[in-house]
Amino acid sequence: MKERDPLLDSVQVAEWLGVSKRLVERKTKSGELPSIKLGGRRLYRPQAVEEFLEDQERQSTPATIKLPEREAG
């Protein structure tokens, strides 16, 4: 059987990301941060948190826009 990373609760995820527990809960409710409900607890896979961070990074990276060159004259 493959060894898995331990599941994290919302407090642990908030500490890892440096944000409030409330923000983690909002991102979970909106579907942006996947979680598992187990025995009344909301738990997170570390891999899912990493993917969430990568998505956030891609969204916050400004796109490069190439402007047309001006004609000399």
LINWO-V312001 format. One record per residue. N is the residue number from 1. RES is the residue in three letters. PHI is phi in whole degrees, -180 to 180 (999 if undefined). D_LAST is the distance of its C-alpha to the last C-alpha in Angstrom with 1 decimal. Layout:
<<N:RES:PHI:D_LAST> <N:RES:PHI:D_LAST>>
This chain:
<<1:MET:999:71.4> <2:LYS:-73:67.9> <3:GLU:-75:67.6> <4:ARG:-111:65.2> <5:ASP:-69:63.5> <6:PRO:-66:65.4> <7:LEU:-74:64.2> <8:LEU:-112:62.7> <9:ASP:-94:63.5> <10:SER:-64:60.9> <11:VAL:-66:61.8> <12:GLN:-65:61.1> <13:VAL:-64:57.8> <14:ALA:-61:56.8> <15:GLU:-64:57.7> <16:TRP:-62:55.9> <17:LEU:-84:52.6> <18:GLY:74:53.1> <19:VAL:-128:53.2> <20:SER:-80:55.9> <21:LYS:-61:58.5> <22:ARG:-62:57.5> <23:LEU:-65:53.9> <24:VAL:-59:55.4> <25:GLU:-65:57.7> <26:ARG:-66:54.8> <27:LYS:-66:52.7> <28:THR:-69:55.9> <29:LYS:-62:56.7> <30:SER:-76:53.2> <31:GLY:91:53.6> <32:GLU:-74:50.8> <33:LEU:-118:53.4> <34:PRO:-65:56.1> <35:SER:-146:59.7> <36:ILE:-125:63.2> <37:LYS:-97:66.0> <38:LEU:-137:69.2> <39:GLY:59:72.4> <40:GLY:82:70.7> <41:ARG:-108:68.2> <42:ARG:-98:64.4> <43:LEU:-123:63.5> <44:TYR:-130:60.3> <45:ARG:-82:59.8> <46:PRO:-54:57.8> <47:GLN:-62:55.7> <48:ALA:-66:54.8> <49:VAL:-67:53.7> <50:GLU:-61:51.5> <51:GLU:-64:49.9> <52:PHE:-60:49.3> <53:LEU:-62:47.6> <54:GLU:-63:45.3> <55:ASP:-62:44.4> <56:GLN:-64:43.7> <57:GLU:-65:41.5> <58:ARG:-63:39.5> <59:GLN:-70:39.1> <60:SER:-93:38.0> <61:THR:-80:35.4> <62:PRO:-64:32.0> <63:ALA:-74:30.1> <64:THR:-88:26.9> <65:ILE:-112:24.0> <66:LYS:-95:20.9> <67:LEU:-85:17.9> <68:PRO:-64:15.2> <69:GLU:-76:12.3> <70:ARG:-78:9.0> <71:GLU:-78:6.3> <72:ALA:-73:3.7> <73:GLY:156:0.0>>
